[in-house]
Amino acid sequence: MTNIDDGETSPAPRTPKNPAADDPPRAVDWDAEAPAFDDEPDHGLREPVVREAWAARLRDWLPRRPSDVLDLGCGTGSLSLLATEQGHRVIGVDSSPAMVALARAKLAGRPAVFLVGDAAAPPVGEERFDVILVRHVLWTLPDPGRVLRRWCGLLRPGGTSHAFSSGGGRLVLVEGVWGTVSPVGIPAERLYGLLAPLVSDAELVRLGDDPLLWGREVEDERYALVAHL
């Protein structure tokens, strides 16, 4: 498995704060946040350079062949839209009905279905997927180790030994740590430790040094872990 190095954190004002990194995150009314959610450059992907930066990352992370993608905590569906544009079929899940309504409107006519539900226990029945895509969600969930085990059970077996090759059974987890005084998030080292026993390989991609993804320079820890069963 790929080794990872220590990350450093610094303030970032956008992410909801909780008193301490190990405490449960403060509840956010995501229905109330939905109308303005896409105003953030990395949420709405309205700026062409930001949109293309995320599209390029997805081309690296998702299989080359058309695949079934489960987008958990999908928000307004911006990453789901990019995935469908690259030929994939998407089911998106979000706990906010308002977010789901916006995602359905954004992807009307595309091979995508959006459901209201808990990302930790997606309401997908016996359906299995080639890829589970999650951005800035896992750190908000209680017992992330248990959640990762459940997500792995929703993946089809298969794939190859390298996380960026074509094939199924893939987790794409985009996470980070925001702030220094009262940091929130999940450090790459911790998430890697939770994920490593569940997968055959995991590759860390540092994202904090790419301002095009965020629409601005950032100084805190942002990363993706891409793994195969």
N, C-alpha and C positions, 0 to 999 in steps of 0.2 A: 504494500500500500504506500501511497505517496506521503512523505513526511511533511509536516507543516511547521511554520515558524511563528514566533510570538507576534501578536498584533498590538498596536497602540491605539488609544482612544482619545478623542477630544470632543468638545461640545458640538452638538447638532440640534438646532431648535425645533425641528419639525416633528419628530417622533413623540407620541404621547409618553409622559414620564410617570414612573412610579417611585415610591420613596427609596427603594433599594433594589439592587439587581436580583436578589433572591426572593423578594416578595412577589405576590401575585400582581400582575399589571392592573392598574386602575381601569375600571370599566369605561368604555368609550361608547357613546351613542352613534353607531356607524350609520344609522338611518339619517340622523341629523347631519353627519359629515358628508353624506353622499352627494348632494348638489354641487359642492365645491371641491370634491375629492380630486377630480381630474385637473384642477388648476395647478397642482404641483407638477413640475416637468416630468418627473419619473413615474407619475401616476397616469396622467392622461396621454403622455407621449405625443403631444400635439406639435412640438417643435421637431422639424424633420431630422435634425442631427441627433436628437435624443432618441427618437423613434428608430432610426437606422442603427444606432449603437446597441439598443436592446435587440433589434432584429438580428444583428450580426452575432450577438451572444447566443441567441436561441438557435441559430443555424449551427453553431459549434456544439451546443448542448443536447439538442434533440436529434433523434434518428434521422437519417437521410431519407428513408422510405416513409410513406404515409403511415401514421401511427395513431393510436388512441391515447389521448392525453387527459389526465385528470388534473384540473387547475383548482387547487384548494385555497380558500381565502381569496377568491378571484377578483374581488372588488368590482369595478366597473368593466372588467373584461379586457383590459388593454393588452396583457400578455396573451390571453386567449385569441384575440384578434390576430396578433402576429403569428401565432401557431397555425391558425387556419390559413393564413396567407402563404404559409410554407407547406401547405398540403396536408396538415394533420386534422383529425377529428377531435373535438374537445367536449368534455363535460366539466362545467365550472360549478363550484359549490361555495356559497358564502352565507354567513349567518344573518346578513342584513337584507331584508326584502327590497329596500330601496336600491341597494347596490345591484342586486340581481336584476331588478327592472331596468336599470341603466345598461347593464351588460347585455340583456336580451335585445334592447333597442340598438345597441352598438353593433351587434353581430347578427342582426336580422338577415335572413337569407343565407347564412353561412352554416357549415356543418358543426353546429355548436348547440348544446343544451345547457341551461343554467338552472340550478336547484337551490332552494333555501335550505340550509342545513349546517350542521356542526362540522368544521374542517377536521376535528379530531376523530369523528366517527361519521364519515360521509355516507349519505343516504343512497348508496348505489347498489345495494343488494349483493347479488353474486357476480356482478360484472367485474371484469379484471382489465387492467390497463398496461400499455407498454411504458408509459411515463407518468410519474406524479411530479407536478410542477408546483412549487410553493415559494412565495416571496413574502418575507417579513411577517410570517404568521406563527411559525413554530415557537418562537420565544414567548409568545403570549399565552401558550397553552400549558395547563398543569401537566406534570409528568411527561416531558417530551420523549423520554425513552420508551414509555409505553405507547405513545402516539406513533413513534417511528416503527415499532414492531407491527402495529396495526396497518400502517401504510404499506409496509413491505408485503403484507399479506394480500394487498390489493393489486400487486404487480404480477404480470405474467412472467414465468421463468424464461430465461434466455439471455441473449446479449453475448458480448465477448469480454475479453479481459481488460480492455481499455475503455475508460469512461466516455471518451469522445468518439468512439467508432459507432458504426450503425448497429442496431440491435435493440431489443426491448429490455424489460425489467430494470428500468432506470429511475432513479430519484434525482431531481434537480432542486436543491434547497438554496435559496438566496436569503441570507440573514446578515446580522451585524450586531454591533454594540454602539449605542449612541450616548454621548455625554461622558463626563469624568467625575463630577462631584457626586451625582447619583446615577451612575450608568445603568442603562436598561438594554436588554438584548441577550444574546447568547454568544459567547466567544467561540471562535472557530475551533479552538482546542477542545472545548467541552462538547460541542456538537460532533466533532470528529470522533471523540471517545465514545459517544453514545451510538454512533452510526457504524463504526468499524466492525463490531462483532456481528452485524446483521447483513453485511454485504461482502462481495468478493473483492471489490476495489472501490476506492474513493479518492477523488482528485480535488484539491483545493485550488480555487481561482480567486485571487485577491482583486477586488473591484474598487477599492477606495482611491486608487490612483488614476481612475478613468473619469474625468469630469463630464464627459459627454453622456454618461449613463444617468447623471443626477442633475444635469443642467447647470452645474456650478462646481467649484472646487470643494472637496470635503476632506476632513482630517481624521474622521473617526474610522472604526473598523467596519468594512463592508466586504462581503465575500460570497462565493457560491461553493457548495460542495456538490459534485456530480458523481453519482455512484451507481454501480450495477449490483444486482443480487448475486 
